Amino acid sequence: MERDFEPLKTRLRVICDRLDEDEQLYFRPLIENFKGQTQEFQRIMRDLGKFGEKIGDGSKFQVYREVQHLFDDAFRKNK
């Protein structure tokens, strides 16, 4: 199951690398401890919103959609 979420976790790690050091210290454990539960994912998405423009070079909503699709794809595989 966790293997299915690896593309999502990989993308979140890239985003995390763009954050300030103190934000990384907070966000990285959320990524590494992610087990695929919806409530965990909702927290990650909420926190992405707090980081604003740091999460991507273009539209932050495009980043949100990309992350959401990665979660949805992995979640469907685990049903």
Phi, psi and chi 1 to 4 in degrees:
 res  aa     phi    psi   chi1   chi2   chi3   chi4
   1 MET       -  -50.6  176.1  173.6  168.6      -
   2 GLU   -60.1  -32.5  -78.2 -171.1   48.8      -
   3 ARG   -60.3  -34.9 -179.9 -173.8   54.3 -166.4
   4 ASP   -65.6  -25.7  -66.2  -30.0      -      -
   5 PHE   -91.2    0.6  -72.0   99.6      -      -
   6 GLU   -61.5  -40.2 -159.6   53.2   42.1      -
   7 PRO   -59.4  -38.7  -25.1   34.4      -      -
   8 LEU   -64.6  -47.7  169.9   63.6      -      -
   9 LYS   -63.6  -37.6  -69.6  172.2   85.7  169.2
  10 THR   -62.2  -44.5  -61.3      -      -      -
  11 ARG   -65.2  -40.4 -179.5   63.1  176.5  109.5
  12 LEU   -66.1  -32.5  -69.4  171.8      -      -
  13 ARG   -65.5  -39.5  -72.8 -178.5 -168.7  110.4
  14 VAL   -62.0  -44.6  169.7      -      -      -
  15 ILE   -61.9  -44.3  -68.0  169.0      -      -
  16 CYS   -59.8  -37.6 -172.7      -      -      -
  17 ASP   -62.8  -20.6  -71.1  -18.2      -      -
  18 ARG   -83.4  -11.9  -61.5  175.1   60.2  100.1
  19 LEU   -84.1  164.9  -57.0  175.9      -      -
  20 ASP   -64.8  159.2  -62.7  -25.6      -      -
  21 GLU   -57.0  -45.0 -172.7  175.5  -26.5      -
  22 ASP   -67.4  -33.7   58.7  -33.0      -      -
  23 GLU   -68.7  -38.4  -66.9  168.4  -28.9      -
  24 GLN   -62.4  -41.7  -72.3 -177.2   25.9      -
  25 LEU   -60.7  -32.5  -70.9  172.3      -      -
  26 TYR   -80.7  -44.1  166.6   76.1      -      -
  27 PHE   -82.5  -36.9 -165.1   59.9      -      -
  28 ARG   -57.5  -42.9 -164.7  166.8  -54.2  -80.6
  29 PRO   -62.3  -31.3  -24.4   33.8      -      -
  30 LEU   -62.5  -38.6  -63.9  177.5      -      -
  31 ILE   -70.6  -50.7  -61.7  166.5      -      -
  32 GLU   -66.5  -30.3  -60.1  -51.2  -36.0      -
  33 ASN   -92.9    1.9  -64.3  -36.2      -      -
  34 PHE   -64.7  127.5 -179.5   71.0      -      -
  35 LYS  -113.5    0.2  -57.3  -71.5 -173.4 -123.2
  36 GLY   100.7    7.4      -      -      -      -
  37 GLN   -80.8  145.3  -64.9 -166.8   13.6      -
  38 THR   -58.9  -43.0  -58.3      -      -      -
  39 GLN   -65.1  -33.3   54.1  -91.0   42.8      -
  40 GLU   -64.6  -44.2  -68.7  175.0  -56.6      -
  41 PHE   -64.9  -39.7 -179.0   69.4      -      -
  42 GLN   -61.5  -38.6  -71.4  170.1  -23.3      -
  43 ARG   -65.0  -43.1  179.6  175.2  179.0 -172.3
  44 ILE   -60.6  -45.3  -73.9  171.6      -      -
  45 MET   -63.9  -41.5  -70.4  -61.9  -80.3      -
  46 ARG   -60.7  -42.7 -176.3 -171.0   70.2 -130.2
  47 ASP   -69.4  -33.9  -69.4  -19.6      -      -
  48 LEU   -57.7  -39.0  -76.5  178.5      -      -
  49 GLY   -62.1  -32.6      -      -      -      -
  50 LYS   -70.6  -27.1  -66.9  177.4 -175.0  176.5
  51 PHE   -82.3  -14.1  -59.2  136.4      -      -
  52 GLY    60.5 -133.3      -      -      -      -
  53 GLU   -68.7  -13.1  -58.4  -59.6  -38.8      -
  54 LYS   -67.5  -19.6  -63.7  176.8 -166.4  175.0
  55 ILE   -78.3  -13.1   65.8  171.6      -      -
  56 GLY  -167.2  167.3      -      -      -      -
  57 ASP   -84.8  -28.0  -69.2  -32.8      -      -
  58 GLY  -104.5 -134.7      -      -      -      -
  59 SER   -70.7  128.2  165.3      -      -      -
  60 LYS   -68.0  -26.5   64.2 -178.0  175.1 -178.8
  61 PHE   -68.8  -30.4  -62.4  106.7      -      -
  62 GLN   -65.8  -39.8 -178.4  178.7   -8.0      -
  63 VAL   -64.2  -44.4  174.8      -      -      -
  64 TYR   -56.4  -46.8  -63.8  152.4      -      -
  65 ARG   -62.1  -43.5  -79.9 -168.0  -59.4  -88.8
  66 GLU   -60.2  -47.4  177.6 -173.3    0.7      -
  67 VAL   -63.7  -42.5  169.6      -      -      -
  68 GLN   -61.4  -42.5 -178.9   70.5   53.3      -
  69 HIS   -65.5  -39.3  -73.5  -59.3      -      -
  70 LEU   -62.6  -41.0  -71.1  168.7      -      -
  71 PHE   -65.3  -48.2  175.3   75.6      -      -
  72 ASP   -58.8  -43.0  -69.2  -17.3      -      -
  73 ASP   -61.9  -45.8  -69.9  -13.6      -      -
  74 ALA   -69.2  -38.8      -      -      -      -
  75 PHE   -62.8  -42.9 -167.7   76.6      -      -
  76 ARG   -62.3  -36.4  -83.1 -167.3  -70.2  -87.4
  77 LYS   -65.1  -24.8  -72.4  179.6 -175.0  176.8
  78 ASN   -96.4    4.8  -74.4  -65.6      -      -
  79 LYS   -85.1      -  -78.5 -169.7  166.0 -174.9
